[in-house]
């Protein structure tokens, strides 16, 4: 499996309504931070996130978080040339 593509070095912070969402883990989706099926052939797949009540979510865009799909600050530790 290849490493995910880094989309950004900061999270995507959004006010989310209750529902089920599928976070892009590969970084290839044109609908960041959500999956659009572009992962096919990468060996990666979307991560399902169920939000029970309206809340603010910091979606990871560097795709290296240890707390998928939410940002844990891992982007600050990535090499700058990546």
C-alpha positions as CSV (number, residue, x, y, z in Angstrom):
1,X,0.0,0.0,0.0
2,X,1.3,3.4,-0.9
3,X,1.5,6.4,1.5
4,X,-1.5,8.7,1.4
5,X,-1.3,12.0,-0.6
6,X,-1.0,15.0,1.7
7,X,-3.8,17.4,0.7
8,X,-2.9,20.2,3.2
9,X,-0.9,20.8,6.3
10,X,-3.8,22.0,8.3
11,X,-7.2,20.5,9.1
12,X,-10.5,21.3,7.4
13,X,-12.7,22.6,10.3
14,X,-16.4,22.3,9.6
15,X,-19.7,22.6,11.5
16,X,-21.3,19.2,10.8
17,X,-24.9,18.1,11.0
18,X,-25.7,14.7,12.5
19,X,-25.2,11.9,9.9
20,X,-22.8,9.4,8.5
21,X,-19.8,10.6,6.6
22,X,-17.0,8.9,4.7
23,X,-13.6,10.5,5.2
24,X,-11.0,10.2,2.4
25,X,-7.9,8.4,3.7
26,X,-5.9,8.2,0.5
27,X,-5.8,12.0,-0.3
28,X,-6.9,11.6,-3.9
29,X,-10.5,12.7,-3.6
30,X,-11.6,15.9,-5.4
31,X,-14.2,16.3,-2.6
32,X,-11.9,16.7,0.4
33,X,-12.2,15.8,3.2
34,X,-14.8,13.3,1.9
35,X,-14.4,10.2,-0.3
36,X,-15.4,10.3,-3.9
37,X,-14.2,6.8,-4.8
38,X,-10.7,8.0,-6.1
39,X,-9.0,5.5,-3.8
40,X,-9.7,2.6,-6.1
41,X,-6.4,0.8,-6.8
42,X,-4.5,2.5,-3.9
43,X,-5.2,-0.3,-1.3
44,X,-6.8,2.4,0.9
45,X,-10.5,3.1,1.6
46,X,-12.7,5.6,3.3
47,X,-13.2,5.8,7.0
48,X,-16.8,5.9,8.2
49,X,-17.6,8.6,10.8
50,X,-21.0,8.8,12.5
51,X,-21.8,12.2,14.0
52,X,-24.6,11.9,16.6
53,X,-25.2,15.6,17.2
54,X,-24.3,18.9,15.5
55,X,-20.6,19.6,16.2
56,X,-17.5,21.2,14.9
57,X,-15.1,18.7,13.4
58,X,-11.4,19.2,12.5
59,X,-11.0,16.7,9.6
60,X,-7.4,15.6,8.9
61,X,-6.1,16.7,5.5
62,X,-2.5,15.5,5.9
63,X,-3.9,11.9,6.1
64,X,-1.2,11.0,8.7
65,X,-3.3,11.4,11.8
66,X,-3.3,8.7,14.5
67,X,-7.0,9.5,15.2
68,X,-8.6,9.0,11.8
69,X,-10.6,10.9,10.6
70,X,-9.9,13.7,13.0
71,X,-6.8,15.9,13.1
72,X,-4.4,15.1,15.9
73,X,-1.7,17.6,15.0
74,X,0.4,15.0,13.0
75,X,0.8,17.5,10.2
76,X,3.2,19.5,12.3
77,X,5.6,16.6,12.4
78,X,5.7,15.8,8.7
79,X,8.8,16.6,6.7
80,X,8.5,19.8,4.8
81,X,9.5,18.3,1.5
82,X,6.7,15.7,1.5
